Amino acid sequence: MVKKTLHWSLAAIVLGTVLTACSGGQTGGGASEGKSPGEQTAEKKEPVELVFYITSSGWSEERFMEEYGNAVVAKYPHMKLKFIPSGKGTLIPELLAGGTAIDVVISSIGLTQAQILDNNLQYDLTGLIQTRKLDLNRFEPTTIELIKLFSGGGIYGLPLNNTVGLLTYNKDLFDKFGVPYPKDGMTWDETYELAKRMTRVENGVQYRGFISSVSHLSQINQLSVPFVDPKTDKALFDLDDRWQRFTTDLARFYQIPGNEVDAKTVTLAEQYKAFTETKTVAMMAHIGTPGAEFQANWDMVTMPEYKERPGYGPQPYPTYTFVTSSSKHKEAAFDAAAFLASEPFQTTLSKRGLMPVLTDKAIKEVYGQETDYLKGKNLMARFPKQLAAPMPVTPYDAIAKSKWTAQMDKLIQGQIDVNTALRVAAEESNKAIEAEKAKKK
């Protein structure tokens, strides 16, 4: 998921764009130096044109070249890159129907099913990984484990960047009310108590202690509880007790007097606006942080933890570079993808504030160094001691997540109780899954 700025633009999320952050600025400073993992030394290579596509909107060819393309071409001068922006008339199904071959797709894990698998663009890179001698042990293990789940044990894409959910907070509000700041390693129970202290009325203004994107938190939940049973294709909301725990724990924040939401303020757009524009919210749990436009004294800490799982952060939410089944230049496309995952380029991205996918400590330590609005922030909150294991995946997860989110919205508005929310979410999910399976017969 890719955005122009370094931060994870939440405004983009609520408008339906994919959360994929990447920095502005130059791609130099070592991006074209050194040998990429998987690269084969060769004599002069024949020119090749590669067609790139990013599944999120808002990308021009100029921006793509600035962010990625120029660095790839500097490394591989024989490559010419063409970029197709996503938009009306250029969605992947439309391009494929018109006979356009795409060589490389950059997409978040959240859109892998819809953009890659549903369009039959998946291609197992295992053979190229072996022949190019790409060492997968260099990567954050959960990013490899996750793509293997989507690939039936193979590997359809190489990790490009990652994001880890965290808790951002408005220091000005904590100072205003004389309450200590949140800390790394807080439990959800401790965060709940803090949210209660920060929810109050002051000079006629209602201040709220906590908001979140319930949809995103469900996908990266620290309990690693899946939406759908991969063996039965049945939703697990009313079958796995972990969903009761997760849903109840999150919903209680919205039951704090003064922290409630209604039909208008339940939306992510309105909750985000309350944090960044009216500045009446103390803490926000999400996969992103506000960007340079947020004119407030803010910071971040690790996502609150379950007390029985200390040190465990959320599941990863990576972006991958996919070499497609339609590509006629798979080896060249793989070399480009491997370069984007190389130490030099990952170091460049890390400096700009994009979370790297490699475990190299030195790369993590330069995170955000070239990003002014991140200076002085608790940047290591992006790197918890341990990420939660990726949950099992199915082709129907998006369906089930949408049904749970709809019921969760009703729950946190006080319209239904938690048992009803989970039961209805399961019933509606199973009905929709059966309908989807019937269409494919």
Summary of the structure (lengths in Angstrom):
residues: 441
radius of gyration: 21.8
end to end distance: 31.9
largest distance: 72.7
contacts: 1531
relative contact order: 0.19
helix: 39%
strand: 15%
